[in-house]
């Protein structure tokens, strides 16, 4: 899917990323949102190290400093290149400060071993209606409720799901299935940490694990676990396309009630 809407535009030097309004955080308009930071790192790693014989099977992004609404540079390096595994790192830089870092593991495609293994039953049912091939706010669903684009309408204690399209990193470039999967996986925080009063946790990382590259321009996510203590939250979720599950997401988050977002009080789709 090619769109003029994107998280960034490209600077005159050809490698600096200039954030657009789509990259701004709902927590702070002078900061970047998690999907934009994750997408930029994933885009650079895929661009520099992807190989059709390998699957990007695990991506971990540590977001240890708030990324500002400012020019951003992604530096990458290969750590290991073997017959079955390739490992690479990325640094998300603003000025001379690292605001996030990422590590990716590529695994070589192969035939499965003999025998059968346990697999959980899946109950995820995507919305029947389709997007119109344009990036939009996600649809959400909770147990006992219909799919809607009102996040505030799902501020409850039920299990949550989201369904979305992807946003391009740069205008005129398609959002690749891998970069879209990273954006969808970042919503692990949304589907696990959204409660009756909104979201009061800020996730400081994302780990996404894939068994295959997803298909289609619409992807979903369903909460699996939500464990909290001492103001720390750990959430996991399963990632879906219309064929079924293709991976998992995990985030850790810290409590920040001073910046609690109550989506029921916000106007528009959010």
C-alpha positions in Angstrom: 0.0 0.0 0.0 1.5 3.3 -1.1 0.3 6.5 0.6 1.4 10.1 0.9 0.7 9.9 4.6 3.7 9.0 6.6 5.4 9.3 10.0 8.4 11.2 8.6 9.7 13.0 5.5 13.3 12.7 4.4 15.8 15.4 5.1 17.9 17.1 2.4 20.9 14.8 3.4 19.0 11.7 2.4 19.1 9.9 5.7 17.7 12.3 8.4 14.0 11.7 9.2 11.8 14.8 9.8 8.7 13.9 11.9 5.3 14.7 10.6 2.1 15.4 12.6 1.3 11.7 12.4 4.4 10.9 14.5 3.3 13.1 17.5 2.4 11.5 20.8 -1.0 11.8 22.5 1.0 12.1 25.7 2.9 15.2 24.6 2.7 17.0 21.2 6.4 17.8 21.5 7.2 14.1 21.7 7.0 11.2 19.2 4.6 8.3 19.6 5.7 4.7 20.1 4.6 3.3 16.7 6.6 6.1 14.9 9.8 5.3 16.8 9.4 1.6 16.4 8.5 1.9 12.7 11.6 4.0 12.0 13.9 1.5 13.6 12.2 -1.5 11.9 12.3 0.3 8.5 16.1 0.9 8.8 16.9 -2.7 9.9 14.7 -4.2 7.2 16.2 -1.9 4.6 19.8 -2.7 5.6 19.7 -6.4 6.5 16.6 -8.2 5.1 17.2 -11.3 3.0 14.4 -13.4 1.3 15.9 -16.6 2.8 15.5 -15.2 6.3 12.5 -14.2 8.5 12.8 -11.2 10.9 11.8 -13.4 13.8 12.5 -11.2 16.8 12.7 -7.5 17.3 13.3 -5.8 20.6 13.1 -2.0 20.9 14.1 -0.2 24.1 12.5 3.3 24.3 14.4 4.6 27.4 14.2 8.3 26.6 11.3 10.3 25.2 11.9 10.9 21.5 11.3 14.6 20.7 9.5 16.0 17.7 12.8 16.7 16.1 15.1 15.4 13.3 15.9 11.8 13.8 18.7 9.5 12.5 18.8 5.7 12.6 22.3 4.1 12.7 22.5 0.4 12.1 25.2 -2.3 12.3 25.4 -6.0 11.8 26.4 -8.0 14.9 26.4 -11.5 13.6 26.0 -13.2 10.2 25.7 -17.0 10.3 24.2 -19.8 8.2 21.0 -19.9 10.3 20.9 -16.6 12.2 21.7 -12.9 11.5 21.7 -10.3 14.3 21.8 -6.6 13.8 21.3 -3.5 16.0 19.9 0.0 15.4 20.3 3.3 17.4 17.7 6.0 17.2 19.5 9.3 17.5 18.4 12.9 18.0 21.3 15.4 17.9 24.0 13.3 19.7 21.6 11.6 22.1 20.4 8.0 21.7 16.6 7.9 22.5 16.0 4.3 21.6 17.9 1.2 20.5 16.7 -2.0 18.7 18.0 -5.5 18.2 16.7 -7.8 15.4 17.2 -11.5 14.9 16.7 -13.0 11.4 16.3 -16.8 11.2 16.7 -18.9 8.0 13.6 -20.4 6.5 13.5 -24.2 6.6 11.2 -27.2 6.7 9.5 -28.0 10.1 10.7 -31.0 12.1 8.6 -34.2 12.0 5.7 -34.7 14.4 2.8 -32.6 15.8 2.9 -30.0 18.5 0.4 -28.4 20.8 -1.2 -25.2 19.5 -3.7 -23.0 21.4 -7.1 -22.6 19.9 -7.7 -19.2 18.4 -10.9 -17.2 18.9 -9.9 -13.9 17.2 -12.5 -12.8 14.7 -11.6 -9.7 12.6 -14.2 -7.1 11.7 -16.1 -8.0 8.5 -15.7 -4.6 7.0 -12.5 -3.6 5.3 -10.5 -0.4 5.4 -10.3 1.7 2.3 -6.5 1.2 1.9 -5.7 4.4 3.9 -4.1 4.6 7.3 -6.8 5.2 9.9 -7.2 5.0 13.6 -7.6 1.3 14.8 -10.9 -0.5 15.3 -11.2 -1.9 18.8 -13.2 -4.7 20.3 -13.8 -6.0 23.8 -15.6 -9.2 25.0 -19.3 -8.6 24.6 -19.0 -5.5 22.5 -18.9 -4.7 18.7 -15.9 -3.5 16.7 -15.8 0.4 16.8 -13.3 3.1 16.2 -13.9 4.6 19.7 -11.2 3.7 22.1 -13.0 5.4 24.8 -16.0 3.1 24.3 -13.8 0.2 25.4 -12.5 1.5 28.7 -13.5 -1.5 30.7 -11.9 -4.6 32.3 -12.7 -7.0 29.5 -10.2 -8.6 27.1 -9.3 -6.3 24.2 -8.5 -6.5 20.6 -7.4 -4.0 17.9 -7.5 -4.1 14.1 -5.5 -1.6 12.0 -3.7 -0.6 8.8 -0.1 0.6 8.7 1.4 4.0 8.3 4.4 4.4 5.9 7.7 5.6 7.4 8.3 7.9 4.4 5.8 9.3 1.8 5.5 7.5 -1.5 6.9 4.2 0.0 4.7 1.2 0.8 4.4 0.2 4.5 6.1 -3.2 4.4 4.3 -6.1 6.1 7.2 -6.3 8.6 7.0 -2.6 9.5 3.2 -2.8 9.7 3.6 -5.8 12.1 5.8 -3.7 14.4 3.2 -1.0 14.5 0.5 -3.5 15.3 2.6 -5.1 18.0 3.2 -1.8 19.6 -0.5 -1.8 20.4 0.2 -4.5 22.9 0.3 -1.6 25.4 -3.1 -0.4 24.2 -4.9 -3.7 24.4 -3.3 -4.7 27.8 -3.1 -1.4 29.7 -6.4 0.2 28.7 -8.6 0.2 31.8 -11.8 1.8 33.1 -10.1 5.2 33.5 -8.0 5.1 30.3 -4.3 4.4 30.1 -1.9 5.4 33.0 1.1 3.3 31.9 3.8 4.3 29.5 5.5 1.4 27.8 9.3 1.6 27.7 9.9 -1.2 25.2 8.5 -3.6 22.7 9.5 -7.2 21.9 7.8 -8.7 18.8 8.4 -12.3 17.7 7.2 -13.6 14.3 6.9 -17.1 12.9 6.0 -15.7 9.5 5.5 -12.4 7.7 1.9 -11.3 7.9 -0.3 -11.0 4.8 -2.7 -8.2 3.8 -2.9 -4.5 4.6 -5.0 -5.1 7.8 -3.5 -6.6 11.0 -5.0 -7.5 14.4 -3.9 -8.0 18.0 -5.5 -9.6 21.0 -4.5 -9.3 24.6 -3.3 -12.5 26.3 -1.9 -11.5 29.7 -1.7 -8.4 31.9 0.3 -8.7 35.1 0.9 -5.7 37.4 2.6 -4.9 40.7 4.3 -1.9 42.2 3.4 0.3 39.3 5.0 -2.0 36.7 2.9 -3.7 34.0 3.8 -6.6 31.8 1.5 -7.3 28.9 1.5 -10.0 26.1 -0.6 -10.3 23.0 -1.1 -12.5 19.9 -0.7 -10.9 16.5 -3.2 -11.8 13.7 -3.9 -11.4 10.0 -6.9 -12.8 8.2 -5.2 -16.2 7.9 -4.7 -16.5 11.7 -1.9 -15.9 14.3 1.6 -15.1 13.0 3.4 -13.8 16.1 3.4 -12.3 19.6 4.0 -8.9 21.2 5.3 -8.1 24.7 5.7 -4.8 26.5 6.8 -3.6 29.9 5.4 -0.3 31.2 5.6 2.0 34.2 2.8 3.8 35.9 2.4 7.5 35.1 -1.0 8.6 36.6 0.0 12.3 36.2 -0.3 11.8 32.4 -3.3 9.5 32.4 -5.1 9.5 29.1 -8.9 9.2 29.4 -10.0 8.4 25.9 -13.7 8.7 26.8 -13.1 12.5 27.3 -11.4 13.0 23.9 -13.1 14.1 20.8 -13.0 12.3 17.4 -12.2 8.7 16.7 -9.9 8.4 19.7 
